[in-house]
């Protein structure tokens, strides 16, 4: 069995292919150092293509040594899954910062804007790192690596508490095929639709100007404090990006944006790559030139103070987690380095276990030992366990004084060695049993009832179930540790709850009632037909089953003036048709009326002011 010097702490990010842990590296001299560990999800661990992509990411990342890029330190197999060991950035991603700004300022009744100076500073620093990646050459041959990130988004821009800005996640980066195991195939679209360039979303070849476009999208969103390309329907998002439809002027949203600054942003967002900045370096220089004129004192210190202010609660939680990791005494034996690397074979049996695979669970400090995975079967398993260096365990030739009786030589210090091994086995067995008892605490299902009934959820600042509206009651799967649960619905104030699940004790159902913040425009749906259909509005914001008898449904809380879309799904679970409407400011007694006609597959929309009747 192979041993790893890494320990997994709390999950800090999770995607469709991998999850990122706050981790600990235990060195051979016993030193402890925080690292970030990006590990492929267990159900993808046997996928050869995913593993090769992971290796590519590590291979590319190790070639990028820059202050504005998260350093990749190595590649390892941890608990059977491919893992990338990365520099630990003590801070937050940009998406979490923007969310915090919006939530705190909205709760104070203010418009949520981030200072322009800090927006420009962050993007200029990210551009500096990306330009380095774009022009990086192979150290041996001198040939260009032709790296393009292709997945720039607020989640992949990290900001430390000290104001450092670093780009991360080159997982889908394209590069010269000689430097990758997997080839980026033409026509294959990878990345987040909302941050793709028009050429990327069309499946065309990407170059550094693709990253210029994506970083300009991030800058637009930071200045506007709203999404640029967004819709409840992915097809609509793709069309918006493909045609580069900018919904409104930045100045109309944020009065602090000057004409010069808006022109810089729009140049980066040009649909035609030839009209964008020639390189990421040109983009950075233009931003810094504007910054030196408009905000000459902007600095990393300013950014540091700002981040600490708006993410103070998150920082306290992170510091507590790091303290637990660094001060934990319950380290796995496999992670304790041994200069001599002696080992002894130990035999373990667990007749009560029916599992074929299991991991040693979390300790009470919230850590998980990841270097060990014991495969259980009916036969005893053998584990090589390294012993800590000790002079007692060192082999020496016995002296005459060390003999017992004449002609009966004393056993060598190997007896003491075996005794020490047995002692360590007892200790390891106790720790193992304790960890195994806690294995059931790997996840906790929390029931949440909400009012209104359809809501969106974020867990630890990450969209749950893709950010779709989900019906109450919810069944949320929480990882061990401190979890942030945020319940959201358009037109209501977000409700956030912190819950620590380390003890593995089931929790009573959570009840959440959201407070309305918008002016609502009631909408009445009337169905004309004989079939049983499902009507969905705004991707699950409202759902209702309708038929000839149950032919009326009311949506009480759509925000007035919000363009909305309605889908009608037939009994065969296929979408029959869709229609759009914008509810006017009305009352419950005189709502906007949407008449749904099964036969003609059309909708008719009317309001009291346009001749509709209640």
Residue pairs with C-beta under 8 A, 6 or more apart in sequence:
1 372
1 383
1 384
2 77
2 371
3 334
3 335
3 371
3 372
3 384
3 386
4 76
4 77
4 78
4 334
4 335
4 370
4 371
5 25
5 26
5 27
5 28
5 335
5 337
5 371
6 23
6 24
6 25
6 26
6 35
6 37
6 76
6 78
6 83
6 85
6 335
6 370
6 371
7 23
7 24
7 26
7 325
7 331
7 332
7 335
7 367
7 368
7 369
7 370
7 371
8 21
8 23
8 37
8 39
8 78
8 367
8 368
8 369
8 370
9 21
9 22
9 23
9 24
9 321
9 324
9 325
9 366
9 367
9 368
10 21
10 22
10 321
10 366
10 479
10 480
10 481
10 482
11 19
11 20
11 21
11 460
11 479
11 481
12 20
12 21
12 22
12 36
12 460
13 19
13 20
13 93
13 155
13 462
14 20
14 462
17 40
17 41
17 44
17 50
17 53
17 171
18 38
18 39
18 40
18 41
18 44
18 54
18 171
19 38
19 39
19 41
20 36
20 37
20 38
20 39
21 36
21 37
21 38
21 39
22 34
22 36
22 88
22 318
22 321
22 322
22 325
23 34
23 35
23 36
23 37
23 85
23 88
23 325
24 32
24 33
24 34
24 35
24 325
24 326
24 328
24 367
25 32
25 33
25 34
25 35
25 85
26 32
26 331
26 335
26 336
26 337
27 33
27 337
28 337
28 338
28 339
29 337
30 336
30 337
32 325
32 326
34 88
34 90
34 322
34 325
34 326
35 73
35 85
35 86
35 87
35 88
36 70
36 85
36 86
36 87
36 88
36 89
37 78
37 83
37 84
37 85
37 86
37 370
38 83
38 84
38 86
39 78
39 79
39 81
39 82
39 83
39 84
39 370
40 50
40 51
40 54
40 81
40 82
40 83
41 81
42 80
42 81
44 50
45 51
45 80
45 81
45 82
49 182
50 82
51 82
52 181
52 182
53 171
53 172
53 182
54 75
54 82
54 83
54 84
54 171
55 75
55 82
55 181
56 175
56 180
56 181
56 182
57 72
57 84
57 169
57 170
57 171
57 173
58 72
58 74
58 75
58 84
59 75
59 179
59 180
59 181
60 72
60 145
60 147
60 170
60 173
60 175
60 179
60 180
61 69
61 70
61 71
61 72
61 84
61 86
61 170
62 72
62 73
62 74
63 136
63 138
63 139
63 145
63 179
64 71
64 72
64 132
64 133
64 136
64 147
64 170
65 71
66 128
66 129
66 132
66 133
67 129
67 164
67 166
68 125
68 126
68 128
68 129
68 130
68 132
68 164
68 165
68 166
68 167
69 129
69 132
69 133
69 166
69 167
69 168
70 86
70 87
70 89
70 158
70 166
70 167
70 168
70 169
71 86
71 87
72 84
72 85
72 86
72 87
73 85
73 86
73 87
74 84
74 85
75 82
75 83
75 84
75 85
76 83
76 85
77 83
78 370
78 371
79 359
79 370
79 371
79 372
79 373
80 373
86 168
87 166
89 158
89 160
89 164
89 166
89 168
90 160
90 161
90 318
90 322
91 158
91 159
91 160
91 161
91 162
91 164
91 307
92 158
92 159
92 307
92 311
92 314
93 154
93 155
93 156
93 157
93 158
93 159
94 122
94 154
94 155
94 157
94 158
94 159
94 218
94 222
95 153
95 154
95 155
95 461
96 311
96 314
96 461
97 159
97 307
97 310
97 311
98 114
98 154
98 221
98 222
98 225
99 461
100 310
100 311
100 314
101 112
101 114
101 225
101 310
102 112
102 225
103 494
103 496
104 112
104 310
105 111
105 112
105 113
106 112
106 493
106 517
107 493
111 225
112 225
113 223
113 225
113 254
113 256
114 222
114 223
114 225
115 306
116 223
116 254
116 256
116 257
116 261
116 294
116 295
117 291
117 294
117 295
117 298
117 302
118 298
118 302
118 303
118 306
119 219
119 222
119 223
120 219
120 261
120 287
120 290
120 291
120 295
120 298
121 165
121 291
121 298
121 299
121 300
121 302
121 303
122 157
122 159
122 165
122 222
122 303
123 215
123 218
123 219
123 222
123 287
124 284
124 287
124 288
124 291
125 165
126 152
126 157
126 165
126 167
126 215
126 218
127 215
127 280
127 281
127 283
127 284
127 287
128 284
129 165
129 166
129 167
130 149
130 152
130 167
130 208
130 211
130 215
130 280
131 208
131 279
131 280
131 281
131 284
133 147
133 149
133 167
133 170
133 173
134 147
134 148
134 208
134 211
134 279
134 280
135 144
136 144
136 145
136 147
137 143
137 144
137 145
138 144
138 145
138 179
143 176
143 178
144 176
145 175
145 176
145 179
146 174
146 175
146 176
147 170
147 173
147 174
147 175
148 173
148 174
148 175
148 206
148 207
148 208
148 210
148 211
149 156
149 167
149 170
149 173
149 211
149 214
150 172
150 173
150 174
150 190
150 191
150 200
150 206
150 210
150 211
150 214
151 169
151 170
151 171
151 172
151 173
151 190
151 191
151 192
151 195
151 214
152 167
152 195
152 211
152 214
152 215
152 217
152 218
153 192
153 194
153 195
153 214
153 218
154 218
154 221
154 222
155 169
156 167
156 168
156 169
157 165
157 166
157 167
157 168
157 218
158 165
158 166
158 167
158 168
159 165
159 166
159 303
159 307
160 166
160 304
161 304
161 307
161 308
161 315
162 300
162 304
163 299
163 300
163 301
163 302
163 303
163 304
163 307
164 300
165 303
172 190
172 191
174 184
174 206
177 183
186 203
186 205
187 203
188 203
189 196
189 200
189 201
189 203
191 200
193 201
193 229
193 234
193 237
193 238
193 241
194 217
194 227
194 228
194 229
194 230
194 237
194 241
195 214
195 217
195 218
195 229
196 210
196 213
196 214
196 241
197 206
197 209
197 210
197 213
197 214
197 241
197 273
198 213
198 241
198 242
198 243
198 244
198 271
199 205
199 206
199 210
199 273
200 206
200 210
200 213
201 238
201 241
201 242
202 242
207 273
208 279
208 280
209 273
209 276
209 277
209 279
210 273
211 280
212 268
212 276
212 277
212 279
212 280
212 283
213 268
213 269
213 270
213 273
213 276
215 268
215 280
215 283
216 265
216 267
216 268
216 269
216 276
216 283
217 228
217 229
217 269
219 265
219 268
220 228
220 246
220 250
220 265
220 269
221 227
221 228
223 250
223 253
223 254
223 257
223 261
223 265
224 250
224 253
224 254
225 253
225 254
226 253
228 246
228 247
229 237
229 240
229 241
229 245
230 237
231 237
231 240
232 538
232 539
232 541
232 565
233 539
233 565
239 245
243 271
244 269
244 270
244 271
246 266
246 269
249 262
250 257
250 261
250 262
250 265
251 257
251 258
251 259
251 262
258 294
260 290
261 290
261 294
264 286
264 287
264 290
267 275
267 276
267 277
268 276
268 277
268 283
269 276
270 276
277 283
277 286
291 298
308 315
317 482
321 366
321 481
321 482
324 365
324 366
324 367
325 365
325 367
327 365
328 363
328 365
328 367
330 363
330 364
330 365
330 367
330 431
331 369
332 360
332 369
332 371
332 372
333 372
333 385
333 386
333 424
333 428
333 431
334 369
334 371
334 372
334 385
334 386
335 369
335 371
336 386
336 388
338 386
338 387
338 388
338 389
339 389
340 387
340 389
340 394
341 386
342 386
342 387
342 393
342 417
343 384
343 385
343 386
343 387
344 384
344 385
344 387
344 417
344 418
344 421
345 382
345 383
345 384
346 382
346 383
346 385
346 421
346 425
346 428
347 380
347 381
347 382
348 374
348 380
348 381
348 383
348 429
348 432
349 380
350 376
353 376
355 376
356 375
356 376
356 377
357 373
357 375
357 376
358 373
358 374
358 376
358 436
358 439
359 368
359 369
359 370
359 372
359 373
359 439
360 368
360 369
360 372
360 373
360 374
360 432
360 435
360 436
360 439
361 368
361 435
361 436
361 437
361 438
361 439
361 440
361 441
361 442
362 368
362 435
362 438
362 441
362 442
362 480
362 502
363 369
363 434
363 435
363 438
364 438
364 502
366 480
366 481
366 502
369 435
372 383
374 381
374 383
375 381
385 421
385 424
385 425
385 428
387 393
387 417
387 420
387 421
387 424
390 420
392 413
392 416
392 417
392 420
393 413
393 416
393 417
393 420
394 413
395 412
395 413
395 414
395 417
396 412
396 413
397 412
398 409
398 410
398 412
398 413
402 410
403 409
403 410
404 410
438 504
440 504
441 480
441 501
441 502
441 503
441 504
442 479
442 480
443 477
443 478
443 479
443 480
444 477
444 478
444 480
444 501
444 504
444 506
444 507
445 475
445 476
445 477
445 478
445 506
446 475
446 476
446 478
446 485
446 499
446 507
446 509
446 510
447 473
447 474
447 475
447 476
447 509
447 510
448 457
448 472
448 473
448 474
448 476
448 485
448 487
448 509
448 510
448 511
448 512
449 472
449 473
449 474
449 509
449 510
449 511
449 512
450 472
450 473
450 474
450 487
450 511
450 512
450 513
450 514
451 472
451 512
451 513
451 514
452 489
452 492
452 514
452 557
453 471
453 472
454 469
454 470
454 471
454 472
454 489
454 540
454 541
454 542
454 543
455 469
455 470
455 472
455 474
455 487
455 488
455 489
455 512
455 514
456 463
456 464
456 467
456 468
456 469
456 470
456 487
456 488
456 489
457 463
457 464
457 465
457 470
457 474
457 476
457 485
457 486
457 487
457 488
458 464
458 467
458 484
458 485
458 486
458 488
459 476
459 478
459 483
459 484
459 485
459 486
460 483
460 484
461 484
461 486
464 470
464 476
468 539
468 540
469 489
469 538
469 539
469 540
469 541
470 540
471 543
473 509
476 485
478 485
478 499
478 501
479 501
480 501
480 502
480 504
481 500
481 501
481 502
482 498
482 499
482 500
482 502
483 498
483 499
483 500
483 501
484 496
484 497
484 498
485 496
485 497
485 498
485 499
485 510
486 494
486 495
486 496
486 497
487 494
487 495
487 496
487 497
487 512
487 514
488 494
489 514
489 541
490 518
490 538
490 541
490 559
490 562
491 516
491 517
491 518
491 520
491 557
491 558
491 559
492 514
492 515
492 516
492 517
492 518
492 557
493 514
493 515
493 516
493 517
494 514
495 512
495 514
495 515
497 510
497 512
499 507
501 507
516 557
518 559
518 560
519 559
519 560
519 585
520 556
520 557
520 558
520 559
520 560
521 558
521 559
521 560
521 561
521 562
521 583
521 584
521 585
521 586
521 591
521 592
522 554
522 555
522 556
522 557
522 558
522 583
522 586
522 587
522 588
522 591
522 592
523 537
523 554
523 555
523 558
523 564
523 581
523 583
523 591
523 592
523 593
523 594
524 552
524 553
524 554
524 555
524 591
524 592
524 593
524 594
524 614
525 535
525 544
525 546
525 552
525 553
525 554
525 555
525 566
525 594
525 596
526 551
526 552
526 593
526 594
526 595
526 596
527 533
527 535
527 546
527 547
527 551
527 552
527 553
527 596
527 598
528 551
528 595
528 596
528 597
528 598
528 599
529 547
529 548
529 596
529 597
529 598
529 599
530 547
530 548
530 598
531 547
531 570
531 571
531 598
532 545
532 546
532 547
532 571
533 545
533 546
533 547
533 568
533 569
533 570
533 571
533 576
533 598
534 543
534 544
534 545
534 546
534 568
534 569
535 542
535 543
535 544
535 545
535 546
535 553
535 566
535 567
535 568
535 569
535 596
536 542
536 543
536 566
536 567
536 569
537 543
537 555
537 558
537 564
537 565
537 566
537 567
538 558
538 564
538 565
539 565
541 558
541 564
542 555
542 558
544 553
546 553
546 596
554 591
556 588
558 564
558 583
559 583
560 583
560 584
560 585
560 586
561 582
561 583
561 584
561 585
562 582
562 583
563 580
563 582
564 580
564 581
564 582
564 583
565 578
565 579
565 580
566 578
566 579
566 580
566 581
566 594
566 596
566 603
567 575
567 577
567 578
568 575
568 576
568 577
568 578
568 596
568 598
568 601
569 575
569 576
570 576
576 598
576 601
577 601
577 602
579 594
579 596
579 602
579 603
579 605
581 592
581 594
581 603
581 605
583 592
583 607
584 592
584 607
584 609
586 592
586 607
586 608
589 614
590 608
590 612
590 614
591 614
592 605
592 606
592 607
592 612
593 605
593 606
593 607
593 612
593 613
593 614
594 603
594 604
594 605
595 603
595 604
595 605
595 606
596 603
597 603
597 604
606 612
608 614
